[in-house]
Amino acid sequence: TFIGGILLAKAINSKTTKLPKMWRTLFIISIAVPQFVTLLLVRNFFADSGIVNTICSNIGITDMLKHAGLVGEHLTYIPFLTDPHWAKVMIILINIWVGVPYQMLSATGILMNIPTDQLESARIDGANKWQIFWRIGIPLGMPGIMSVIVLDFLEYWNLIEQPAVFLRTERLKPLSLYISTITKENAGVAFVAALVALLPPLLVFLCGHRYLEQGIAAMGGGSES
């Protein structure tokens, strides 16, 4: 999602983009909509008898997927929510839909704090837009980028809403949902599950805390200047 956010921020902030404030406002409005409301709407759209399946059936996409072996022959719809493999795809897609606008704002803040004099010097030396972006903008913004990646991992590791809405199969549910189903009779299982849930975020935070500090310092310094 962060890569998509960077590319979206680059496109919106480009000098060739018309009405950048309007596009930025539209994506901010999508962030303002409660995430659970968005998830429920998407679940209804992709239900077995939802509008997406109706359209796919009418234009022949469902039959095409049957011939490709991606949908069972006995089905008249695409099992977006009932098939484990399709449900995983839906989780990824909905995370991209929900996460990219937020990551666009983060990437915009990072890119706007890159010193413009270095970008102008590269432009004078003959570098094109993408060379400036990838070879100067990204390296200079790396502290902020790494800090966002660390925070994103901590958020997605503890994801609850999307799996709760889209995953119907118990064995596919992540640890963040499984812990709440453990009863007091299984105290040992609860301890192991809590330990497994705690260790990866703790390791990522310990390895990336200096990037968090550098990213916060870089953004603070940029705003003061």
Secondary structure, DSSP 8 states (H G I E B T S, - for coil): -HHHHHHHHHHHTSTT-SSHHHHHHHHHHHHHS-HHHHHHHHHHHTSTTSHHHHHHHHHTHHHHHHHTTSS-TT-SS--TTTSHHHHHHHHHHHHHHHHHHHHHHHHHHHHHTS-HHHHHHHHHTT--HHHHIIIIIHHHTHHHHHHHHHHHHHHHHT--HHHHHH---GGGS-HHHHGGG--GGGHHHHHHHHHHHHHHHHHHHHHHHHHHHHHHHHHHHHHH-
